[in-house]
């Protein structure tokens, strides 16, 4: 059985797909205590380090010899939504303390030497010279070929937009083309069968969440797709508290972002946002309300992690002999 180590594990969205495809989760690392509880409850790894990854040398994983290392280092240093993002892309990796956590991921990959690694992040981690810096860092870690698999989750049936890059030593984007769907899944198809949160039910993480008072009067006046809040400055203007259009796909779910329900004067529940992120209802989120929202929005969608796990398993089982999805380097 193939084994996986999950670094920056969050609540377990990335690991969930690999576990579904028969991988054993031998170890995971996550700093947030509530996310650790969520991960333990839903993934049950053989070993869980609820600690700062910077305190681990790699010796903690001795004798594990993982087949796969996965993980999603924090994206705050790279995402354009961050108003404090450094102007020079290369500084985001080498100077920003949050960005430098990506180097800790690479450091542990170098120590563990898995057959396959997959690192998730926002597309902007490839901006400017960042792409080539990552190629060089992974080359120093022992991997000569690095691929940037850009996946848009809505192309595979997700009811929410999400574009992410999965940096890996194997190229699997073309393999996943067979799983593309011709029709998008709408918001209402994803959440419409859930009961009103204030009605009796036994669905976890599905409670009524009031709209903040300053936005409450705006709900009725907003059309589907309009937002109650705009923030930022100059060319960096973002929106939040968007009233979802029931017959379209949702905008990207973010850890700190909130959506307005299309028909009820409230915010989407954690469960509804989890549905938009393709989590099954039996996946339960622990911690306070904001922590639950964060775990949902800052994760890899189970739909996508399952597809990636399918490709990785195919690669490992074939001993890469029949793996014919390698593009011209680098990509």
C-alpha positions in Angstrom: 0.0 0.0 0.0 1.3 3.4 -0.9 2.0 5.9 1.9 1.5 9.7 2.1 2.9 12.4 4.3 0.8 15.6 4.3 2.7 18.9 5.2 0.6 22.0 6.0 -2.3 19.5 6.3 -5.1 21.9 7.3 -8.3 20.1 8.0 -7.6 17.3 5.6 -9.0 18.1 2.2 -5.8 17.1 0.4 -5.4 13.9 2.4 -9.0 13.0 2.0 -8.7 12.3 -1.7 -5.6 10.2 -1.3 -7.3 8.2 1.5 -10.3 7.6 -0.8 -8.0 6.2 -3.4 -6.4 3.7 -1.0 -3.3 5.5 0.2 -2.2 5.2 3.8 -1.7 8.6 5.5 1.4 7.8 7.6 2.0 11.3 8.9 0.7 14.9 8.8 1.8 18.2 10.0 -0.5 21.2 10.9 0.0 24.1 13.3 -3.6 25.1 14.0 -5.1 23.2 16.9 -8.7 23.2 15.6 -7.6 22.1 12.2 -5.6 19.3 13.8 -8.8 18.1 15.6 -10.7 18.2 12.3 -7.9 16.3 10.6 -7.7 13.7 13.3 -11.4 13.2 13.3 -11.8 12.7 9.5 -8.5 11.4 8.3 -7.1 9.4 11.3 -3.4 9.5 10.3 -0.9 7.1 11.8 1.0 10.1 13.2 0.0 13.7 13.5 2.3 16.6 14.4 0.3 19.5 15.6 3.2 21.9 15.6 5.1 24.6 13.6 6.7 22.8 10.6 9.8 24.9 11.2 10.5 23.0 14.3 10.8 19.7 12.4 14.1 18.5 11.1 12.8 15.5 9.1 14.2 12.9 11.6 10.7 12.8 13.1 9.7 10.8 10.0 12.5 8.2 10.1 11.8 4.8 8.7 8.6 6.0 7.0 9.9 6.2 3.4 6.8 7.8 2.0 5.8 7.2 -1.6 4.1 10.6 -1.8 4.5 14.0 0.0 1.6 16.4 -0.4 0.8 19.8 1.1 -0.2 23.4 0.6 2.1 26.0 2.2 0.3 29.2 3.1 -0.5 31.4 0.1 -0.8 34.8 1.9 2.6 35.9 0.6 1.7 35.2 -3.0 -2.1 35.9 -3.4 -3.0 39.3 -4.8 -5.9 39.5 -2.3 -3.2 40.2 0.3 -2.8 44.0 0.6 0.6 43.4 2.2 2.1 41.3 -0.6 5.6 42.3 -1.4 6.1 44.1 -4.8 9.0 42.0 -5.9 7.8 38.4 -6.6 11.1 36.8 -5.6 11.0 38.6 -2.2 7.7 36.8 -1.4 9.6 33.5 -1.4 12.9 34.4 0.3 12.1 37.4 2.5 8.4 37.2 3.5 8.2 34.8 6.6 5.0 33.3 5.3 6.4 32.8 1.9 9.5 31.1 3.3 7.3 28.3 4.6 7.3 27.1 1.0 11.1 26.5 1.5 10.3 24.4 4.6 8.1 22.2 2.4 10.9 21.8 -0.1 13.4 21.2 2.8 11.4 18.2 4.1 10.8 16.9 0.6 14.6 16.9 0.1 14.9 14.9 3.4 12.2 12.4 2.6 12.8 11.9 -1.1 9.4 10.6 -2.0 8.7 9.1 -5.4 6.1 11.8 -6.0 5.5 15.2 -4.4 2.5 17.5 -5.0 2.6 21.1 -3.6 -0.6 23.2 -3.9 -0.7 27.0 -4.0 -2.2 30.0 -5.8 -1.2 30.5 -9.4 0.7 33.7 -8.5 3.4 31.6 -6.9 4.7 31.3 -10.5 4.9 35.0 -11.1 8.0 36.6 -12.4 11.2 34.7 -11.4 9.3 32.7 -8.8 8.7 29.8 -11.2 12.4 29.4 -12.0 13.3 29.9 -8.3 11.0 27.0 -7.4 12.5 24.8 -10.2 16.0 25.5 -8.9 15.0 24.8 -5.2 13.4 21.5 -6.1 16.5 20.7 -8.3 18.7 21.2 -5.3 16.3 18.9 -3.4 17.0 16.1 -5.9 14.3 16.6 -8.5 15.4 17.5 -12.0 12.0 17.8 -13.7 9.3 20.1 -12.2 5.9 20.6 -13.6 3.2 23.2 -12.9 -0.2 21.5 -13.2 -2.8 24.3 -13.3 -6.2 23.0 -12.5 -9.6 24.9 -12.6 -11.9 22.9 -10.4 -15.1 24.1 -12.1 -13.9 22.1 -15.2 -14.3 18.9 -13.2 -17.7 19.5 -11.7 -17.0 21.8 -8.7 -19.8 24.3 -8.0 -17.3 26.9 -7.2 -14.5 28.5 -9.2 -11.0 27.6 -8.0 -7.8 27.9 -10.0 -4.7 26.4 -8.3 -1.3 25.2 -9.4 -0.1 21.9 -8.2 3.7 21.8 -8.4 5.0 18.3 -8.8 7.8 16.1 -10.2 5.1 14.4 -12.5 2.9 16.0 -15.0 -0.8 14.9 -14.6 -2.9 17.7 -16.0 -3.3 15.9 -19.4 -4.2 12.7 -17.6 -7.0 14.5 -15.8 -8.5 15.7 -19.0 -10.6 12.5 -19.1 -12.5 13.7 -16.0 -13.5 17.1 -17.4 -17.3 17.7 -17.5 -19.2 19.4 -20.2 -21.7 21.1 -17.9 -21.1 23.3 -14.8 -22.6 22.4 -11.4 -24.6 25.3 -10.0 -24.8 26.7 -6.5 -28.4 25.6 -6.1 -27.6 22.1 -7.3 -24.9 21.9 -4.6 -26.8 23.4 -1.6 -30.5 23.5 -2.6 -31.5 20.2 -0.8 -30.2 21.4 2.6 -32.9 22.4 5.1 -33.1 25.9 6.5 -30.5 26.0 9.3 -33.1 27.2 11.8 -35.3 24.1 11.2 -34.6 20.9 13.1 -32.0 18.8 11.4 -29.0 16.6 12.2 -26.6 18.0 9.5 -23.2 18.9 11.1 -21.8 22.4 10.7 -25.1 23.7 9.4 -26.3 26.6 11.6 -27.9 29.9 10.9 -25.3 32.7 10.7 -26.6 36.3 10.8 -25.5 38.9 8.3 -23.4 41.5 10.0 -25.6 44.5 11.0 -23.9 46.9 8.6 -24.8 44.7 5.6 -28.2 43.4 6.7 -30.3 46.1 5.1 -28.4 45.6 1.8 -29.4 42.0 1.4 -32.9 42.6 -0.1 -31.5 45.3 -2.5 -28.7 43.2 -3.8 -29.1 41.3 -7.1 -27.7 37.8 -7.5 -24.0 38.1 -8.0 -23.7 41.6 -6.3 -21.5 42.1 -3.2 -22.2 44.2 -0.1 -18.5 45.0 0.5 -15.7 46.3 -1.7 -12.2 46.8 -0.2 -8.7 47.5 -1.3 -7.0 50.4 -3.1 -6.0 51.4 -6.6 -6.0 48.4 -8.9 -6.4 46.1 -5.9 -10.1 46.2 -5.3 -11.8 43.0 -4.0 -15.3 42.1 -2.9 -16.9 40.1 -0.2 -20.4 39.2 1.1 -21.5 38.3 -2.4 -25.1 37.3 -2.8 -24.7 34.1 -4.7 -26.5 33.5 -8.0 -28.3 30.1 -7.5 -28.1 29.1 -11.2 -24.4 29.8 -11.6 -21.2 28.5 -10.1 -19.9 30.3 -7.0 -16.9 32.6 -6.9 -13.8 31.1 -5.2 -14.4 30.1 -1.6 -11.9 31.8 0.7 -11.0 31.2 4.3 -11.8 34.8 5.3 -14.6 35.3 2.8 -18.3 35.0 3.3 -21.3 34.5 1.0 -24.8 35.7 1.3 -27.5 33.1 0.7 -29.5 33.8 -2.4 -33.0 33.3 -0.9 -32.6 33.7 2.9 -31.3 36.8 4.8 -28.2 35.1 6.2 -24.7 34.0 5.5 -24.1 30.6 4.0 -23.5 28.1 6.7 -20.1 26.3 7.0 -21.8 23.2 5.6 -23.0 25.1 2.6 -19.6 26.5 1.9 -18.2 23.0 2.4 -20.7 21.7 -0.3 -19.3 24.4 -2.6 -15.9 23.0 -1.9 -17.1 19.4 -2.7 -16.8 18.1 0.9 -19.2 15.3 1.8 -21.6 16.0 4.7 -20.0 13.4 6.9 -16.8 15.4 6.9 -17.1 17.4 10.2 -15.2 20.6 11.0 -14.0 21.3 14.5 -13.3 24.6 16.4 -15.0 28.0 16.4 -17.2 29.2 13.6 -14.5 31.3 12.0 -12.0 28.5 12.3 -14.4 26.2 10.5 -14.9 28.6 7.7 -11.1 29.0 7.4 -10.6 25.2 7.2 -13.1 25.0 4.4 -11.8 27.9 2.4 -8.1 27.3 2.8 -8.2 23.7 1.7 -7.7 21.6 -1.4 -11.1 20.5 -2.7 -11.8 16.7 -2.1 -12.9 16.5 -5.7 -9.6 17.7 -6.9 -7.5 15.8 -4.4 -9.3 12.6 -5.4 -8.5 13.2 -9.1 -4.9 13.9 -8.3 -4.6 10.8 -6.1 -6.1 8.8 -9.0 -3.3 10.1 -11.3 -0.5 9.6 -8.8 -1.7 6.0 -8.0 -1.7 5.2 -11.8 1.8 6.6 -12.0 3.1 4.6 -9.0 1.4 1.3 -10.1 2.9 1.5 -13.5 6.3 2.3 -12.2 6.1 5.3 -14.6 6.9 2.9 -17.5 3.6 3.7 -19.3 3.3 7.3 -18.1 3.1 9.2 -21.4 1.8 12.5 -20.1 5.1 14.4 -20.0 5.2 17.7 -21.8 8.1 19.7 -22.9 10.1 20.9 -19.9 9.4 23.0 -18.0 5.7 23.4 -17.9 
